[in-house]
Amino acid sequence: MSDLKGITINESVNNHHAHKDAVGARIGMWLFLITELLLFGGLFVIYGVYRYMNYTAFHNASLELNTSVGTINTIILLTSSLTIAMSITALQRGQKIISLILTGSTILFAIAFLVNKYFEWSAKFQHGIFPGSAELTSRPPGEILYFGLYFTMTGLHGVHVLIGIVVLSFIFVFIARDNITPDDYAKLENSALYWHLVDIIWIFLFPLFYLIK
């Protein structure tokens, strides 16, 4: 009887520690996300100031971006946020295979985003529009600033997408190996939070560069 009580107490202590670890990991992730928001928030402020100071140049430069490509990438990221959120719900319900399919779908959407971005950037390079190019440096200062911010901000966002692919790939393996389970899914939840941040940042980048003319 005492042995059973000891086992019960140990299980309770282990569950308590697991709960505390999950809460701590979640708090840590939110703190990290705040620093990321501060980074991009500063870039958004810089963009706003320079756009106000160089309205005509920014307008002319923005006409050279392909709105259709930006729209497709927006749809891709919004869908990927949905699939990773659904993956958490599926795992909570014990539907491991469905969770794996949804997590894998999120990874594929992320890759599709980068492929689209690659072709978009390639088109700009083919036209000689890239930082330091003779074509770009011959343009008005406002257009140089615009494309400098475009490559910096979308490039930094692309790096975050790439990091997300690596993280979600590990999460996929963890789910497959039962390192992430319906009772312990903090890693999946935190990776989803990161991916939602990537999506939110793009929601701001899309209108700034593709919609506002």
N, C-alpha and C positions, 0 to 999 in steps of 0.2 A: 504493500500500500504506500509506504514511504517512498519506494522507488518510483511509483507512478506519479506521486506528487512532485518528486524531484524533476521528472521528465517534463511535467506540465509547466513547472516554474521555468525550466531552461528554455522551453519552446516560447513561453511568454516573453522572456528576456530577449531571445533572438529576434522575435517579431518586433519588439520595441526598438531594438537597435536598427533593424532593417528599415523601420518606419522613419527613424531619425535620420538615417543615411539618405533616404529618398527625399526627405524634406530639405536636408542640407544641400543635396545635389541640385534640387530645384531652385533654392535660393541662390546658389552659386551661378547657375545658368542665367537667372534673371539679372544678376549683377553684371555678368558678362554682356548680356544683351543691351543693358543700359549704356555700357562703354561703346558698343557698336553704334547705338543710336546717336550718341554724342559725336562720334567720328563723322558719320554721314550727315548729321544735323549741321555740323560746322560747314561741311561742303555745300549743303543746300543754301545756307546763309550767304556763303561766298558767291554762289551762282546767282542768287537773287540780287545782290549788290551790283555785280558786274552786268547783269542783264539790264538793270535800271540805268546804269551808266552808259551802256552800249546797245540801246534797244534796237536801232535799225540794223546794226551789224549782226546781232543775235537773230533777228528776224530773217535776214538774208541767208545766214548759215543754216538755220533750222529747216529751210526749204529743201536742203540737200539730203535730209534724212528720209528714209523710207518708212512711212507711217504704217504700212501694211506689215512689214517685218516686226516692228515694235508691237503691233496689236497681236500678232500671232504669238510672240514671246510672252505677252501678258496673259493670254489665254492658257498657254502652256504652264506658266507658273501658278496661276490660280487653280488650275486642275490638279497640279502636283500638291498643292497645299491641302486640297480636298482628299486626295488619296492617302496622304500620310496621316491625316486626322482619322480617316476611316480605318486605317491600319491599327491605330491604338484601340478603337472601339472593337474591332474584330478580335484582337488579342485578349482584351478584357473579357470577351465572351467565350474564350477558349478556342477560337477559330484560327488556329496557327497557320494553316495553308493559305487562307484568305488574307491574313495579315502579311504573309510573305509576298503574295501576289501584289498587294497594294503597295508595300514598301519597294518592291522591285519596279513597279510602275512609276513610282515617284523618282527613282534613280534614272529610269529611261526618259522621263519628262525633262529632268535636269540636263541630261546629255543632249536631248533635242534642242533645248534652249541654247546651250553652248555651240552646237553645230550652226544654228541660225545666226548666232552672234559672230561666229567665225566668218561666215559668208558675207555678213554685213560689213565687218571690218575689212575683209579682203577687197570688197568693192571700193571702199574708201582708199585703201593703199594703192589699188590699181589706178585710181584717179589722182594719185599723188597727194592725197589729203591725209597726212599723219604728222605728228610732232617733229619739227625740225626739217620737214621737206621744203624744197624750193617753192613748190606750188603754194603751200600754206603760208610760208613766211613772206610771200609777195602780196598777201591779202591785208586788208585793214586790221589794225590791232584787235578790234572787237571780235572779228571772226577767228583770229588766232586764239583768243581767250575762249571763245565758245568751243572750238574743237579740242582745245587743251583740256577743258573741263569735261567734255564728252568722253574723251579717251580715258581720262583719269577716273571719273566716277563710274562709268560703265565697266571699265577694266577692273576696278576694285571690286565692284559687284560680281563680276565674272569669277574673280578669285574666290569669293565667298561661295559661289555656286559650286566651284570645283571642290572646295573643302567640304561642302555639304554632300557631294557625291561620295567622297571618301568615307565620311562619317556614316552615312546611310548604308554604305556597302558593309561596313563593320556591323552595323545594327542588323542587317539582313542575315549575316552569318551567325550572330548571337541568337537571333530568334530561331534559326534553323537548328542550332545546337542546344536549344533550351536554356541558354544562359539568360535569356529574357523570357519571362513567363507571365501568365495572367496575374500572378501574385507579386511579381517583381518586374515592373515595366518602366521604371524611372528613366533608364537609358533611352528607351524609345520615345518617351514623352519629352525628354530634354532635347533630343535630336529633332523632334517635330517642332519644338519651340524655336530652335535655331533656323529651321527651314521656313517657318512662318515669317521670321525676321527678314530673311532673304527676299521673300515674296513682298513684304511690306515696303522694303527699300525700293524694289522695282516699281511698285505702284506709284511712288513719288518720282522716280526717274523717268518713267514713261511719259507723263504729261509735260514734265519740264523740257524734255528734249524732242519729243515727237508730236505733241499736240499743241503746245503753245507756240504760235507763229508770230 
